[in-house]
Amino acid sequence: SKREIKMRKLDSTKVRPLKSEQLLRIEDHDFALRPGFGGSPIPVGIDVQVESIDSISEVDMDFTMTLYLRHYWKDERLSFRSNKNKSMTFDGRLIKKIWVPDVFFVHSKRSFIHDTTVENIMLRVYPDGNVLFSLRITVSAMCFMDFSRFPLDTQNCSLELESYAYNEDDLMLYWKHGNKSLSTDEHISLSQFFIEEFSASSGLAFYSSTGWYNRLFINFALRRHIFFFVLQSYFPAMLMVMLSWVSFWIDRRAVPARVSLGITTVLTMSTIMTGVSASMPQVSYIKAVDVYLWISFLFVFLSVIEYAAVNYLTTIEERKQLKKRGKASGMYSIDAVQAMAFDGCFHDTDVDVDLTGFSDRCEENETRAGAASVSNVDTPRIKRKRSLKGNVGRIILQNNHVIDTYSRIIFPSVYIVFNFFYWGLYI
């Protein structure tokens, strides 16, 4: 019936459309040549939407970014008739049959176009020949980082776009919407950095063999999180330095205690410095963290040297005292603490020590003490404990070397001044 015939005409699915190649007249033109070949350079507008910054690597000195890259240009060879002035959208299968800009990433190490579930490519052609070409790309590019202030640093990186084959006489790259051509996702975040700013800029690049090329820059500034390094490097270093100061309050005759404490803190500082260096590139200049750790290591090392000086001067002093107090019989009267340092036995009062046989004297004292304890076992022990408790403070003060006294003040004061200067300089 007439009604059925009319319905068939209105049903567009029953009408066999023209092929896209026929509509765009692809076979009638040579798309190996750029639009307007032989004339003025073709302007190609660019805009970028950054989807994410996937990683920043200090060791490799590069960054990885995923973005939407869009190209805008006009190719009158692709113009077509349209009653409703609607554009046509195609996927990546048409790209190989027409001319597209050959934009590449300068200093790129690796990049790829996403292809799940199909290649993430979109081509939109308008009736007047204007073309929109969009790609979803992940690219890893070099970032020339300066670690002289690490980890209190701010890194400025850039992703650079440029035409590979067409210099400025054939192709003019520019930002489509000026500074607004670069947009970012609001939820972009990194584990170790704050993203301070994104900006777009342009310039020229010169190659001696091919000439001048237009180049576009995606600039972004990254400021490092400091809290992680405070917990992992700075705070442990501070604790090791302060722990080394405990040595100044230990009796100067307690050689094993002070030496073991000094060696332990030195080895711990070495471990902290090795761990920081392992995660950093081997640069030829000094980083801010190196300054702090090496100065802290120097404080720990000097605390060990301080005790070496104290022990040496103490030995010389005691030798002089023994010579002055020497007797004809070869016996020397020394105080209780000095006697304990020589023979390893505790004495409540001053004793006479024979320099030729400390071990025999110790055994003799023990024998006498054992004989005296037969009559009264508890009384000497109680007296000895009371004497020890009452004389601990006096013993420490009497055996405190002048170097230890000054070290208790000088070491903390200088370290506080160093921290104040360090954090004031780098923050």
C-alpha positions as CSV (number, residue, x, y, z in Angstrom):
1,S,0.0,0.0,0.0
2,K,0.9,3.7,-0.3
3,R,1.3,3.8,3.5
4,E,3.9,1.0,3.5
5,I,5.9,2.5,0.7
6,K,6.0,5.8,2.6
7,M,7.2,4.1,5.7
8,R,10.0,2.4,3.8
9,K,11.2,5.7,2.5
10,L,11.3,7.2,6.0
11,D,13.2,4.2,7.4
12,S,16.8,5.3,7.0
13,T,18.1,1.8,7.8
14,K,16.5,0.6,4.5
15,V,18.5,3.2,2.5
16,R,21.9,2.0,1.5
17,P,24.4,4.8,2.6
18,L,27.5,5.8,0.7
19,K,30.8,4.5,1.9
20,S,32.8,6.9,4.0
21,E,35.7,6.8,1.5
22,Q,33.2,7.8,-1.3
23,L,31.7,10.6,0.8
24,L,35.0,12.0,1.7
25,R,36.4,11.4,-1.8
26,I,39.5,9.8,-0.4
27,E,40.4,8.1,-3.6
28,D,40.4,11.4,-5.5
29,H,43.3,13.0,-3.5
30,D,46.8,12.2,-2.6
31,F,46.9,12.2,1.2
32,A,50.6,11.6,1.3
33,L,51.0,15.4,0.9
34,R,50.0,17.8,3.6
35,P,47.0,20.1,3.1
36,G,48.0,23.2,1.1
37,F,51.2,21.7,-0.1
38,G,53.5,24.3,-1.6
39,G,51.8,27.1,0.1
40,S,51.8,28.6,3.6
41,P,52.4,26.3,6.6
42,I,49.3,24.5,7.8
43,P,48.3,25.5,11.4
44,V,47.7,22.6,13.7
45,G,46.1,23.4,17.1
46,I,46.8,21.2,20.1
47,D,45.1,20.7,23.4
48,V,45.8,18.2,26.1
49,Q,43.9,16.8,29.0
50,V,46.2,15.1,31.6
51,E,44.5,12.0,33.0
52,S,47.2,11.0,35.5
53,I,50.8,11.1,36.4
54,D,51.6,7.5,36.9
55,S,55.1,7.6,38.4
56,I,58.1,9.7,39.1
57,S,61.5,7.9,39.1
58,E,64.5,9.6,40.7
59,V,66.8,6.7,39.8
60,D,65.9,6.8,36.1
61,M,65.2,10.5,36.1
62,D,61.9,10.2,34.2
63,F,58.1,10.4,34.6
64,T,55.2,8.5,33.2
65,M,52.0,10.4,32.2
66,T,48.7,9.3,30.6
67,L,46.9,12.0,28.6
68,Y,44.4,12.8,25.9
69,L,46.1,14.4,22.9
70,R,43.9,16.3,20.5
71,H,44.8,17.8,17.1
72,Y,42.8,20.4,15.2
73,W,43.5,21.3,11.6
74,K,41.6,21.9,8.3
75,D,41.9,19.8,5.2
76,E,39.6,20.9,2.5
77,R,40.1,17.6,0.7
78,L,37.9,16.0,3.4
79,S,35.0,18.5,3.1
80,F,31.6,17.0,2.2
81,R,28.0,17.9,1.7
82,S,25.7,17.8,4.7
83,N,22.1,19.1,4.8
84,K,22.2,19.2,8.6
85,N,25.8,20.3,8.9
86,K,26.6,17.4,11.1
87,S,30.1,16.0,11.6
88,M,31.1,12.4,11.0
89,T,33.1,10.4,13.6
90,F,35.4,7.5,12.8
91,D,37.7,5.2,14.7
92,G,41.3,4.4,14.0
93,R,40.7,2.4,10.8
94,L,40.5,5.6,8.7
95,I,43.7,7.1,10.0
96,K,45.9,5.2,7.7
97,K,44.1,6.5,4.6
98,I,44.3,10.3,5.3
99,W,47.0,12.8,6.3
100,V,47.4,13.4,10.0
101,P,50.1,15.5,11.8
102,D,53.2,13.6,12.8
103,V,53.5,14.9,16.3
104,F,56.0,13.1,18.6
105,F,57.2,13.5,22.2
106,V,60.7,14.9,22.5
107,H,63.0,13.1,25.0
108,S,60.5,10.2,25.2
109,K,61.8,6.9,26.4
110,R,58.7,4.8,25.6
111,S,55.1,5.5,24.7
112,F,52.0,3.6,23.5
113,I,48.4,4.2,22.4
114,H,45.9,2.4,24.5
115,D,44.3,-0.4,22.6
116,T,41.7,-1.9,25.0
117,T,39.2,-2.9,23.8
118,V,40.1,-1.3,20.5
119,E,42.7,1.4,19.7
120,N,41.8,4.6,21.6
121,I,41.7,6.8,18.5
122,M,38.9,9.1,17.4
123,L,38.7,11.1,14.2
124,R,35.9,13.6,13.7
125,V,35.5,15.3,10.3
126,Y,33.2,18.4,9.8
127,P,31.5,19.3,6.5
128,D,33.8,22.3,5.9
129,G,36.9,20.1,6.2
130,N,37.9,20.8,9.8
131,V,39.3,17.7,11.5
132,L,39.6,16.7,15.2
133,F,42.0,13.9,15.8
134,S,42.2,12.5,19.4
135,L,44.5,9.9,21.0
136,R,44.8,8.4,24.5
137,I,48.5,7.9,25.1
138,T,50.8,6.9,28.0
139,V,54.3,8.3,27.6
140,S,57.5,8.1,29.7
141,A,59.8,11.0,29.2
142,M,63.0,12.3,30.6
143,C,63.0,14.9,33.4
144,F,66.2,16.6,34.1
145,M,66.1,16.7,37.9
146,D,68.4,18.6,40.3
147,F,68.9,16.8,43.6
148,S,71.1,19.4,45.3
149,R,68.2,20.2,47.7
150,F,66.9,16.6,48.0
151,P,64.6,15.8,49.8
152,L,63.6,19.4,50.3
153,D,63.5,19.9,46.5
154,T,61.0,21.1,43.9
155,Q,61.3,19.4,40.5
156,N,60.3,21.1,37.2
157,C,59.5,18.7,34.4
158,S,58.1,19.2,31.0
159,L,56.6,17.1,28.2
160,E,57.6,18.4,24.8
161,L,55.6,18.0,21.5
162,E,57.0,18.6,18.1
163,S,56.5,17.6,14.5
164,Y,59.0,15.1,13.3
165,A,59.1,15.7,9.5
166,Y,57.6,19.2,9.0
167,N,59.5,22.2,10.0
168,E,58.0,25.7,10.5
169,D,57.8,26.3,6.8
170,D,55.3,23.4,6.4
171,L,53.5,23.0,9.8
172,M,52.8,25.5,12.6
173,L,52.0,23.9,16.0
174,Y,50.2,26.1,18.5
175,W,48.0,25.7,21.6
176,K,44.4,25.7,20.4
177,H,43.0,27.7,23.3
178,G,46.1,29.4,24.7
179,N,46.8,28.7,28.4
180,K,43.4,27.0,28.7
181,S,44.5,24.3,26.2
182,L,46.0,22.3,29.1
183,S,43.5,20.8,31.5
184,T,44.0,18.2,34.3
185,D,42.0,15.8,36.3
186,E,41.1,17.2,39.7
187,H,42.0,13.9,41.4
188,I,45.6,13.7,40.3
189,S,47.8,12.8,43.2
190,L,51.3,11.3,43.8
191,S,52.7,9.5,46.8
192,Q,55.8,11.5,47.2
193,F,55.0,14.8,45.5
194,F,52.6,17.7,45.6
195,I,51.6,19.0,42.1
196,E,52.1,22.7,42.4
197,E,51.1,23.9,38.9
198,F,50.5,22.9,35.3
199,S,51.3,25.4,32.5
200,A,51.5,25.4,28.7
201,S,54.2,27.2,26.7
202,S,55.7,27.2,23.2
203,G,59.0,27.8,21.5
204,L,61.2,26.9,18.7
205,A,63.8,24.1,18.3
206,F,66.7,24.2,15.8
207,Y,68.3,21.3,14.1
208,S,71.4,22.0,12.0
209,S,70.4,19.7,9.2
210,T,66.6,20.3,8.9
211,G,65.9,23.8,10.3
212,W,63.5,25.3,12.8
213,Y,60.5,23.5,14.3
214,N,57.6,24.6,16.5
215,R,57.7,23.0,19.9
216,L,55.0,22.9,22.6
217,F,55.7,22.4,26.3
218,I,53.6,20.9,29.1
219,N,55.3,22.2,32.2
220,F,54.5,21.0,35.7
221,A,56.2,21.6,39.1
222,L,56.4,18.9,41.7
223,R,57.2,19.6,45.4
224,R,58.3,16.6,47.4
225,H,56.6,15.4,50.6
226,I,59.1,15.8,53.4
227,F,57.4,13.8,56.2
228,F,58.4,10.4,54.8
229,F,62.1,11.4,54.8
230,V,61.8,12.9,58.3
231,L,60.6,9.5,59.6
232,Q,63.1,7.4,57.6
233,S,66.3,9.5,57.6
234,Y,66.3,12.7,59.7
235,F,64.6,11.5,62.9
236,P,66.8,8.3,63.2
237,A,69.9,10.3,62.6
238,M,68.9,12.8,65.3
239,L,68.3,9.9,67.7
240,M,71.7,8.4,67.0
241,V,73.5,11.7,67.6
242,M,71.7,12.2,70.9
243,L,72.4,8.6,71.9
244,S,76.1,9.1,71.3
245,W,75.9,11.9,73.9
246,V,75.0,9.4,76.6
247,S,78.7,8.4,76.6
248,F,79.6,11.8,78.2
249,W,77.6,10.8,81.3
250,I,79.1,7.4,81.7
251,D,82.1,6.9,84.0
252,R,85.3,7.5,82.1
253,R,86.7,4.2,83.5
254,A,83.8,2.1,82.0
255,V,85.8,1.4,78.8
256,P,83.6,-1.4,77.4
257,A,80.3,0.6,77.9
258,R,81.5,3.8,76.3
259,V,83.4,2.1,73.4
260,S,80.5,-0.3,72.5
261,L,78.0,2.6,72.6
262,G,80.2,4.7,70.3
263,I,80.8,1.9,67.8
264,T,77.1,1.0,67.7
265,T,76.0,4.5,66.9
266,V,78.7,4.9,64.2
267,L,77.6,1.6,62.5
268,T,73.9,2.6,62.8
269,M,74.6,6.0,61.1
270,S,76.5,4.2,58.3
271,T,73.5,1.9,57.7
272,I,71.1,5.0,57.5
273,M,73.4,6.7,55.0
274,T,73.7,3.5,52.9
275,G,69.9,3.1,52.8
276,V,69.4,6.7,51.5
277,S,72.1,6.4,48.9
278,A,70.7,3.1,47.5
279,S,67.5,4.7,46.5
280,M,69.1,7.7,44.7
281,P,70.9,8.1,41.4
282,Q,74.7,8.3,41.6
283,V,75.1,12.0,41.1
284,S,78.4,13.8,41.3
285,Y,77.3,16.6,43.6
286,I,76.3,16.8,47.3
287,K,72.6,16.6,48.2
288,A,70.9,18.3,51.1
289,V,70.3,15.0,52.9
290,D,74.0,14.1,52.4
291,V,75.0,17.3,54.3
292,Y,72.7,16.4,57.2
293,L,73.7,12.8,57.5
294,W,77.4,13.4,57.1
295,I,77.3,16.2,59.7
296,S,75.4,13.9,62.0
297,F,77.9,11.1,61.4
298,L,80.7,13.5,62.2
299,F,79.0,14.3,65.6
300,V,78.8,10.6,66.4
301,F,82.4,10.0,65.3
302,L,83.6,12.9,67.4
303,S,81.9,11.5,70.4
304,V,84.1,8.3,70.0
305,I,87.2,10.4,69.5
306,E,86.2,12.4,72.6
307,Y,86.4,9.3,74.7
308,A,89.7,8.3,73.2
309,A,91.1,11.6,74.3
310,V,89.5,11.3,77.7
311,N,90.9,7.8,78.2
312,Y,94.4,8.8,77.0
313,L,94.6,11.8,79.2
314,T,93.3,9.9,82.2
315,T,96.0,7.2,81.8
316,I,98.7,9.9,81.6
317,E,97.2,11.6,84.7
318,E,97.2,8.4,86.7
319,R,100.7,7.6,85.8
320,K,101.9,11.0,87.1
321,Q,99.9,10.5,90.3
322,L,101.4,7.1,90.9
323,K,104.9,8.4,90.4
324,K,104.3,11.3,92.9
325,R,102.9,8.9,95.5
326,G,105.4,6.1,95.0
327,K,107.1,4.6,98.0
328,A,110.4,3.0,98.5
329,S,108.8,-0.5,98.9
330,G,107.3,-0.2,95.5
331,M,103.7,0.2,97.0
332,Y,101.4,2.9,95.7
333,S,98.4,4.3,97.7
334,I,95.5,5.0,95.3
335,D,91.9,5.7,95.9
336,A,89.1,3.1,95.7
337,V,87.9,3.9,92.2
338,Q,91.4,3.9,90.8
339,A,92.1,0.6,92.4
340,M,89.0,-0.9,90.9
341,A,90.1,0.2,87.5
342,F,93.5,-1.5,88.0
343,D,92.6,-4.8,89.7
344,G,88.9,-5.2,88.8
345,C,87.9,-5.5,92.5
346,F,85.6,-3.1,94.5
347,H,87.2,-1.2,97.4
348,D,85.4,0.8,100.0
349,T,88.5,2.8,101.1
350,D,91.9,3.8,99.8
351,V,94.2,0.8,99.3
352,D,97.9,0.1,98.7
353,V,98.5,-1.6,95.4
354,D,101.6,-3.4,94.3
355,L,102.2,-2.7,90.7
356,T,103.9,-6.0,90.2
357,G,100.9,-8.1,91.0
358,F,97.4,-6.7,90.7
359,S,95.8,-10.2,90.4
360,D,97.6,-11.4,93.6
361,R,96.4,-8.4,95.5
362,C,92.9,-8.9,94.4
363,E,92.9,-12.5,95.5
364,E,94.5,-11.5,98.8
365,N,91.7,-9.0,99.4
366,E,89.1,-11.5,98.6
367,T,90.7,-14.0,101.0
368,R,90.7,-11.5,103.8
369,A,87.1,-10.5,103.0
370,G,86.1,-14.2,103.1
371,A,87.8,-14.7,106.5
372,A,86.2,-11.7,108.0
373,S,82.8,-12.9,106.8
374,V,83.0,-16.0,108.9
375,S,82.3,-14.1,112.1
376,N,79.7,-11.8,110.6
377,V,78.4,-12.6,107.1
378,D,75.8,-10.0,106.6
379,T,77.4,-6.9,108.2
380,P,80.2,-6.3,105.6
381,R,77.8,-6.9,102.7
382,I,75.3,-4.4,104.0
383,K,78.0,-1.8,104.7
384,R,79.4,-2.3,101.2
385,K,75.9,-1.8,99.6
386,R,75.3,1.3,101.6
387,S,78.7,2.6,100.8
388,L,78.2,2.0,97.1
389,K,74.8,3.6,97.0
390,G,76.0,6.6,98.9
391,N,79.1,7.1,96.8
392,V,77.8,6.6,93.3
393,G,77.2,10.3,92.7
394,R,80.5,11.2,94.3
395,I,82.4,8.6,92.3
396,I,80.9,9.9,89.0
397,L,81.6,13.5,89.8
398,Q,85.1,12.8,91.1
399,N,86.0,10.8,88.0
400,N,84.4,13.2,85.5
401,H,87.0,14.5,83.2
402,V,87.0,18.1,82.2
403,I,86.6,17.1,78.5
404,D,83.3,15.3,79.4
405,T,82.1,18.3,81.2
406,Y,82.6,20.6,78.3
407,S,81.3,18.0,75.8
408,R,77.9,17.8,77.6
409,I,77.4,21.5,76.7
410,I,79.3,22.0,73.5
411,F,78.0,19.0,71.5
412,P,74.2,19.6,72.0
413,S,74.7,23.4,71.5
414,V,76.5,23.1,68.2
415,Y,74.1,20.4,67.0
416,I,71.1,22.6,67.7
417,V,72.7,25.6,65.9
418,F,73.5,23.3,62.9
419,N,69.8,22.1,62.8
420,F,68.6,25.7,63.0
421,F,70.9,26.8,60.2
422,Y,70.1,23.7,58.0
423,W,66.3,23.9,58.2
424,G,66.4,27.7,57.8
425,L,68.6,27.4,54.6
426,Y,66.7,24.6,52.8
427,I,63.0,25.3,53.7
